[in-house]
Amino acid sequence: MSDNPEIDTLNAICREAKAVGKLSGDSLTQLYELFGQRFTKALDALKEGRVKKYVFRPSGRVVWIVLGRERDYLIMPKVEFCTCDDFYFRVLDKKVHMCYHLLTHKLAQNLGWFTTIVESDECYNMLMNEWKKAIP
């Protein structure tokens, strides 16, 4: 348990969703109450298949990307980091707990609602440079 009830609720919902393979109506309501428009945007991104898991071979490196409306956002789930402006201006300032890209990723990973793209290690630096260009 964390010291954040919103994140604890999100984690509990994700565990339940992973177990049954879907979000219940009650879970959808709870998530909307917790995250409002961020959840609505996350649900849209999930439905539109905008979560990509890049797996690089042979190293096995994994990079998560959420395709945004204006650009692609690099997600680092282990440290709960995103390259979007909302993360920089609201999450880091502790005005909100997570941007919609991180919320989208968390739900996608637990529900298996993402596309896996396998690339060679030779493509890693080129793709990372592309994704980093989008960082403000």
C-alpha positions in Angstrom: 0.0 0.0 0.0 1.2 3.5 -0.8 0.3 6.7 1.0 -1.9 7.6 -2.0 -5.4 6.2 -1.9 -6.0 7.1 -5.6 -3.0 5.0 -6.7 -4.0 2.2 -4.3 -7.5 2.1 -5.9 -6.0 2.1 -9.4 -3.7 -0.7 -8.5 -6.6 -2.7 -7.0 -8.7 -2.1 -10.1 -5.8 -3.2 -12.3 -5.3 -6.4 -10.4 -9.0 -7.2 -10.8 -9.0 -6.3 -14.5 -5.9 -8.5 -15.1 -7.6 -11.4 -13.4 -10.9 -11.2 -15.3 -9.5 -9.6 -18.6 -11.8 -6.6 -18.5 -12.8 -3.5 -16.6 -16.1 -3.8 -14.8 -18.8 -1.1 -14.9 -18.0 -0.3 -11.3 -14.3 0.0 -12.1 -15.0 2.3 -15.0 -17.1 4.6 -12.6 -14.4 4.5 -9.9 -11.6 5.4 -12.4 -13.7 8.3 -13.8 -14.3 9.6 -10.3 -10.6 9.4 -9.5 -9.1 10.7 -12.7 -11.9 12.5 -14.6 -11.0 13.6 -18.1 -7.6 11.9 -17.8 -9.4 8.6 -17.5 -11.7 9.5 -20.5 -8.6 10.3 -22.6 -6.9 7.1 -21.4 -9.9 5.0 -22.3 -10.0 6.6 -25.8 -6.3 5.8 -26.3 -6.9 2.2 -25.2 -9.9 1.7 -27.6 -7.8 3.3 -30.4 -4.9 0.9 -29.8 -2.4 3.7 -29.2 -0.2 1.8 -26.7 2.9 0.2 -28.2 5.5 -2.0 -26.6 8.7 -2.1 -28.5 10.9 -5.1 -27.9 14.4 -5.0 -29.2 16.3 -8.1 -30.2 18.5 -9.7 -29.2 19.0 -7.5 -26.1 15.4 -7.8 -24.9 15.2 -4.1 -24.1 11.6 -2.9 -23.9 10.3 0.6 -24.6 6.7 1.7 -24.1 5.2 4.4 -26.2 1.7 6.0 -26.1 0.7 7.6 -29.3 -0.7 11.0 -28.5 -2.7 13.4 -30.6 0.3 15.6 -31.4 3.3 13.3 -30.8 4.4 10.0 -29.3 5.2 9.9 -25.6 7.9 7.7 -24.1 6.7 6.0 -20.9 9.1 4.6 -18.3 6.7 2.6 -16.1 9.2 1.4 -13.5 9.8 5.1 -12.5 6.4 6.3 -13.5 7.8 8.8 -16.0 6.3 10.3 -19.1 7.7 12.8 -21.6 4.4 14.8 -21.9 3.9 18.4 -20.8 1.2 17.3 -18.3 3.8 15.2 -16.5 6.3 18.1 -16.4 3.9 20.8 -15.3 1.3 18.9 -13.1 2.6 15.6 -12.0 6.1 16.8 -11.0 4.5 19.7 -9.2 2.2 17.2 -7.4 -1.0 18.9 -8.8 -2.1 15.4 -10.1 -0.8 11.9 -9.5 -0.4 10.8 -13.1 -0.8 12.0 -16.7 -3.3 10.2 -18.9 -0.4 8.5 -20.8 0.8 6.7 -17.6 -2.8 5.8 -16.8 -3.3 4.5 -20.3 -0.1 2.4 -20.1 -1.0 0.9 -16.7 -4.4 -0.1 -17.9 -3.1 -1.4 -21.2 -0.4 -3.5 -19.6 -2.8 -5.1 -17.1 -5.5 -5.8 -19.8 -3.1 -6.8 -22.5 -4.5 -4.0 -24.7 -1.3 -3.0 -26.5 0.6 -3.8 -29.7 4.0 -5.5 -29.4 6.5 -4.4 -32.1 9.7 -6.3 -32.4 12.7 -4.4 -33.8 16.4 -5.2 -34.0 18.8 -3.6 -31.6 20.3 -1.7 -34.5 17.0 0.3 -34.6 17.1 1.2 -30.9 19.2 4.3 -31.1 17.5 5.7 -34.1 14.0 5.2 -32.6 15.1 6.6 -29.2 16.5 9.7 -30.9 13.1 10.1 -32.7 11.1 9.8 -29.5 13.5 12.1 -27.6 13.2 14.8 -30.2 9.6 15.2 -29.1 10.6 15.9 -25.5 10.1 19.6 -24.8 
